[in-house]
């Protein structure tokens, strides 16, 4: 007997942000969202989260004066922080 897969809740802390995408970029997001069956907002959120893989950006944060505040804002509690 297979176990039922439960639906995971959406991020309840979502903030409404208005972006302007021009021409080609708008169509890339639009059609990628259609392809993945996600909303355009979810696609943009997922791609922008990948910025946290930029080691130079993480090093820059590490050298900021209020880096702990920044870390708390951009990393979820379960994620590893920068060394």
Buried (B, 14 or more C-beta within 10 A) or exposed (E): EEEEEEEEEEEEEEEEEEEEEEEEEEEEBEEBBEEEEBEBBBBBBEEEEEEBEEEEEBEEBEEEEEBEEBBEEBBEEEEEEBE
